[in-house]
Amino acid sequence: MKEINIKAIAITFAIALIIWFIPAPEGVAENAWHLFAIFAATILGIILKAAPMGTMCMMAIGFTALTQVVAPGDAGKSITKALSGFGDKVIWLIGISFFIARGFIKTGLGNRIAFLFIRIFGKSSLGLAYGLGLADVCLAPAIPSNTARGGGIIYPIMKSMAISFDSVPDKPETHRKLGSYLTLNSYYMNLISSSMFLTGTASNPMCQKFAANLGINITWMSWAAAGFVPGLVAFFVVPLVLYKLYPPELKKTGDAPKMAAQKLKEMGPISKNEWLMLLAFFILLALWIFGGSLSIDATTTAFIGLTMLLLTSVLTWEDVKSEKGAWDTIVWFAVLVMMASSLNELGFIGWFSDLIKQKIGNMTWTIAFPVIILVYFFSHYIFASATAHVAAMYAALLGVGVAVGIPPMLLAMMLGFLGSIYGVLTHYGHGPAPVFFGSGYVDLKAWWLRGLEIGIVLLIIYMGVGGLWMKILGYY
């Protein structure tokens, strides 16, 4: 498989050059405009899949340092600034959390949790959907890669259950029996659980970082507190709505608990490493929730968790070195955060916010708020990466919203939640989407139509219930 798309690379470079040589708008420094050209081209290259995300970001570092746009006239300072993202604690929070997630998969604890819930809830297709969803929610706080969580743990179990009830990917006439419903529901539940925790998916800490750049402080606990209620409502409502819109032909799955019990029997008693993994999980949760009062931040907590797993040999250093997804994420995450943060420091985000404010400045914040939310949500149709979407639009829309009077914490959190749930729209909208779509259980038309319907349901829940809940919490 070719990693480099020459045509897409050419388009990306052409766009970068066009923006670069357009005179900087009034109020924007020339180096800020040139950095925007590099940033825009990087995001476009990611969208067009011109090259792997890491390759695009390495190119961005090279051009940023070479052109000295972040520190004109000072080559040494320019390269230091271009690499500054790698020293950001948020980058390491998400990277280390990937290593911790490996512990759930390596020890088998993730599978055990999923089978336990299926054994309890799996007597009907609806119960099976809730059981798989509950397993995802329980794993979400400590597994920030929703692709690893959904594709590596939930999907294989879901597919196995569907096949066990004669709903087979290779037999289209059997898809609606159970597989189609479970596929869509498991994907939707994955996105809902991703929205509930700061460590639920890789793009959430990026939102936290961009919000901090604008003076809005989001902690692990404040995110969880805000996301819990709308997430819980969505958790209960979405499977029921999907059950009406896209019902499985098989309503009863009485054998599923027996199958799950058999799998648990095959796994044997909980191993020492599983107990150690469970202990580390609860220590991580406790410190993420209460660590603020002990002056222990989320990244320090992640280091503590990883150290425990290494010292107890639940993970080895070879496991850490071989976790390609983590190192890949650290690289592109650091570069995108560096560029977006530098655009803010150089005044570009402030200029853009003021520009948009002039266009919508006559709106009250209660009108501007849904407008910004809807623009952000439905613009995801043109993005094949949630991270690219967050990098391209989160900081700018947050700045615009705050400038027109929308309560900062309300908007920061709502845009953060959308970074997960807008993935329902397409079969390429979030990391786990290609895995679930690739099963073949759901055709393209059904995926997009159901995604739009469930997307509207989620918007109503998060804006209505979530907005009211944050008002009760005193976030605005």
LOZATOR-14864 format. One record per residue (C-alpha): x, y, z. Coordinates in steps of 0.5 Angstrom, whole numbers, padded with zeros to 4 digits, always signed. Each point is the difference from the previous one (the first is absolute). Layout:
<pts>
XYZ ...
</pts>
This chain:
<pts>
+0000+0000+0000 +0003+0007-0002 +0001+0005+0006 +0001+0006-0005 -0005+0002-0004 +0003+0005-0005 -0006+0003-0003 -0002+0002+0007 +0007+0002+0002 +0000+0005-0006 -0007+0003+0002 +0003+0001+0007 +0006+0004-0002 -0004+0004-0005 -0005+0002+0005 +0006+0002+0005 +0003+0004-0005 -0006+0004-0002 -0001+0002+0007 +0007+0001+0001 +0000+0005-0006 -0006+0004+0002 +0001+0006+0004 -0001-0001+0007 -0007+0003+0002 +0000+0007+0004 +0001-0002+0007 +0004-0006-0001 +0008+0000+0000 +0003-0003-0006 +0003-0006+0004 -0007-0002+0003 -0003+0000-0007 +0006-0005-0002 -0001-0004+0006 -0007-0001-0002 +0002-0002-0007 +0004-0006+0003 -0006-0001+0004 -0005+0000-0005 +0004-0004-0005 +0001-0005+0006 -0007-0001+0002 -0002-0001-0008 +0005-0005-0001 -0003-0004+0006 -0007+0001-0003 +0003-0002-0007 +0004-0006+0003 +0006+0003-0004 +0004-0004+0005 +0000-0003+0007 -0002+0005+0005 +0007-0001+0003 +0004+0002-0006 -0005+0006-0001 +0002+0002+0006 +0008-0001+0000 -0001+0004-0007 -0003+0006+0004 +0005+0000+0005 +0006+0000-0005 -0004+0006-0004 -0001+0004+0007 +0007-0001+0002 +0003+0002-0007 -0005+0006-0001 +0001+0002+0007 -0007+0003+0000 +0000-0001+0008 +0006+0003+0001 +0002+0005-0006 +0008+0001+0000 +0001-0005+0005 +0002-0007-0003 +0001-0003+0007 -0006+0002+0003 -0004-0002-0006 +0002-0007+0001 -0001+0000+0007 -0007+0003-0001 -0002-0005-0005 +0002-0006+0005 -0004+0004+0006 -0006-0005-0001 +0004-0006+0002 +0001+0003+0007 -0007+0002+0001 -0003-0004+0006 -0007-0002-0004 +0004-0003-0005 +0003-0005+0005 -0007-0001+0003 -0003-0003-0006 +0007-0004-0002 +0000-0003+0007 -0007-0002+0000 +0001-0004-0006 +0005-0004+0003 -0004-0001+0006 -0006-0002-0005 +0005-0006-0002 +0000-0003+0007 -0008-0001-0001 +0001-0003-0007 +0006-0004+0002 -0003-0003+0007 -0006-0002-0003 -0004+0005+0005 -0003+0004-0005 -0003-0007-0003 -0002-0002+0006 -0004+0006+0002 -0004+0000-0006 -0002-0008+0000 -0002+0002+0008 -0005+0005-0003 -0002-0004-0005 -0002-0006+0005 -0004+0005+0004 -0004+0004-0006 +0001-0005-0006 -0007-0003+0000 -0003+0004-0005 +0003+0004-0006 -0001+0007+0003 +0003-0003+0007 +0006-0002-0004 +0001+0007-0003 -0001+0003+0007 +0005-0006+0003 +0005+0002-0006 -0001+0007+0001 +0001+0000+0008 +0007-0004-0001 +0002+0006-0005 -0002+0005+0005 +0004-0003+0006 +0006-0001-0004 +0000+0007-0003 +0003+0004+0006 +0007-0004-0001 +0000-0001-0008 +0000+0006-0003 +0001-0003-0007 -0007-0002-0002 +0002-0003-0006 +0004-0005+0005 -0006-0001+0004 -0005+0000-0005 +0004-0004-0005 +0004-0004+0004 -0005-0002+0006 -0007+0001-0002 +0000-0001-0007 +0003-0007+0000 -0005-0002+0005 -0006+0003-0003 +0001-0003-0007 +0001-0007+0004 -0007+0001+0003 -0003+0002-0006 +0003-0006-0004 -0002-0005+0006 -0007+0002-0002 +0001-0001-0007 +0000+0007-0002 +0006-0001-0005 +0004+0005-0004 +0001-0004-0006 -0008-0001+0000 -0003+0007-0001 -0007-0003+0001 +0002-0002+0007 +0003+0007+0002 -0007+0003+0002 -0001-0006+0005 +0005+0003+0005 +0007+0002-0003 -0003+0007-0003 -0003+0002+0007 +0006-0002+0004 +0005+0004-0005 -0003+0006+0000 -0002+0000+0007 +0007-0002+0003 +0003+0006-0005 -0005+0005+0003 +0002-0002+0007 +0007+0000-0001 -0001+0008-0002 -0004+0001+0006 +0005-0003+0005 +0005+0004-0003 -0003+0006+0001 -0001-0001+0007 +0007+0000+0003 +0006+0005-0002 +0004-0007-0001 -0006-0003-0004 +0003+0002-0007 +0007+0003-0002 -0003+0006-0003 -0003+0002+0007 +0007+0002+0003 +0001+0004-0006 -0007+0004+0001 +0003+0001+0008 +0006+0003-0003 -0003+0005-0005 -0005+0002+0006 +0006+0001+0004 +0003+0005-0005 -0006+0004+0001 +0000+0000+0007 -0005-0005+0001 +0002-0005+0005 -0003-0007-0001 +0002-0006+0005 -0001-0008-0001 -0006+0001+0006 -0003+0006-0003 +0000-0003-0007 -0003-0007+0003 -0005+0004+0004 -0003+0004-0006 +0000-0006-0004 -0003-0005+0005 -0007+0002-0001 -0001+0001-0007 +0004-0006-0002 -0004-0004+0005 -0007+0002-0003 +0003-0001-0007 +0003-0007+0002 -0008-0002+0002 -0003+0004-0006 +0004-0002-0006 -0001-0008+0000 -0007+0001+0001 -0001+0005-0006 +0005-0004-0004 -0005-0006+0002 -0006+0003-0003 +0004+0003-0006 +0004-0006-0002 -0003-0006+0004 +0004-0007+0000 -0005-0005-0002 +0003-0004+0006 -0003+0002+0006 +0002-0005+0005 +0007-0002+0001 -0001-0005+0006 +0007-0004-0002 +0004+0006+0000 +0001+0000+0008 +0002-0008-0001 +0005+0002-0005 +0003+0005+0004 +0000-0004+0006 +0004-0005-0004 +0005+0005-0002 +0001+0002+0007 +0001-0007+0002 +0005-0001-0006 +0004+0006+0003 +0000-0003+0007 +0001+0004+0006 +0002+0007+0001 +0008+0000-0001 +0004+0003+0004 +0002+0005-0005 -0008+0002-0001 +0000+0001+0007 +0006+0005+0000 -0003+0003-0007 -0007+0001+0004 +0004+0003+0006 +0004+0005-0005 -0007+0002-0003 -0003+0002+0007 +0006+0004+0002 +0000+0003-0007 -0007+0002+0001 +0000+0002+0007 +0006+0005-0001 -0003+0003-0007 -0006+0001+0005 +0003+0003+0006 +0007+0001-0002 -0001+0008-0001 -0001+0000+0008 +0007-0003+0001 +0003+0004-0006 +0001-0006-0004 -0002+0001-0007 -0003-0004-0006 +0007-0001-0003 +0004-0002+0006 -0006-0005+0002 +0001-0003-0007 +0008-0001+0002 -0002-0003+0006 -0005-0005-0003 +0005-0002-0005 +0006-0001+0005 -0004-0004+0004 -0002-0005-0006 +0008+0000-0002 +0002-0001+0007 -0005-0006+0001 +0002-0003-0007 -0007+0001-0002 +0003+0004-0006 +0007-0001-0002 +0004+0005-0003 +0000-0004-0007 -0008+0001+0000 +0001+0008+0001 +0005+0000-0006 -0004-0004-0004 -0007+0004+0001 +0001+0003-0007 -0007+0004+0001 +0002+0004+0006 +0007+0002-0003 -0004+0002-0006 -0005+0004+0004 +0006+0004+0004 +0003+0002-0007 -0006+0003-0003 -0003+0002+0006 +0006+0004+0002 +0000+0003-0007 -0007+0002-0001 +0000+0003+0007 +0006+0004-0001 -0002+0003-0006 -0007+0002+0003 +0003+0003+0006 +0005+0004-0004 -0006+0003-0004 -0003+0002+0006 +0006+0003+0003 +0001+0004-0007 -0007+0003+0001 -0003-0004-0006 -0005-0003+0004 -0002+0006+0003 +0000+0004-0007 -0005-0006-0003 -0004+0000+0006 -0001+0008+0000 -0001-0001-0008 -0006-0005+0001 -0003+0004+0006 -0001+0006-0005 -0004-0005-0004 -0004-0002+0006 +0001+0005+0005 -0007+0002+0000 -0003-0007+0002 -0001-0001+0007 +0004-0006+0003 -0006-0004+0001 -0001+0000-0008 +0008+0000-0001 +0001-0006+0004 -0005-0005-0004 +0003+0003-0007 +0007-0002+0002 -0002-0006+0003 -0003-0002-0007 +0005+0002-0004 +0005-0004+0004 -0004-0006+0000 -0002+0000-0007 +0007+0002-0003 +0002-0007+0002 -0002-0003-0006 +0006+0003-0004 +0005-0003+0005 +0003-0007+0001 +0003+0002+0006 -0003+0002+0007 +0007+0003+0002 +0001+0004-0007 -0007+0003+0001 +0001+0002+0008 +0007+0003-0003 -0003+0003-0005 -0006+0003+0003 -0001-0001+0008 +0005+0006+0002 -0003+0005-0006 -0007-0001+0002 +0001+0000+0007 +0003+0007+0000 -0006+0002-0005 -0005-0002+0005 +0004+0003+0006 +0000+0006-0003 -0007+0001-0002 -0002-0002+0008 -0001-0007+0000 +0002-0003+0007 +0007-0003-0001 +0000-0006+0004 -0007-0002-0003 +0003+0001-0008 +0006-0003+0002 -0003-0006+0003 -0005-0001-0006 +0005+0001-0005 +0004-0006+0003 -0006-0004+0001 -0002+0001-0008 +0008-0003-0001 -0003-0007+0001 -0007+0000-0002 +0000+0003-0006 +0004-0006-0002 -0007-0003-0001 -0001+0003-0007 +0004-0004-0004 +0004-0006-0001 +0006+0003+0000 -0001+0005+0006 +0004-0002+0005 +0005-0005+0002 -0004-0007+0001 -0005+0002-0006 +0004-0004-0005 +0001-0006+0004 -0008+0000+0001 -0002+0001-0007 +0005-0005-0002 -0004-0005+0003 -0005+0000-0006 -0006+0000+0004 -0002+0007-0001 -0001+0003-0007 +0003+0007-0002 -0007+0003-0001 -0003-0003+0007 +0007+0002+0003 -0001+0008-0002 -0008+0000+0001 +0000-0003+0007 +0006+0004+0002 -0003+0007-0002 -0006-0003+0004 +0004-0002+0006 +0004+0007-0001 -0006+0004+0001 -0002-0004+0006 +0007+0001+0003 +0000+0007-0001 -0007+0001+0003 +0002-0004+0006 +0007+0004+0001 -0002+0007-0001 -0007-0001+0004 +0002-0005+0006 +0007+0002-0001 -0001+0007+0000 -0005+0000+0006 +0005-0004+0004 +0006+0004-0001 -0005+0006+0003 -0001-0004+0006 +0007-0001+0001 +0001+0007+0000 +0005+0000-0007 -0004+0006-0002 
</pts>
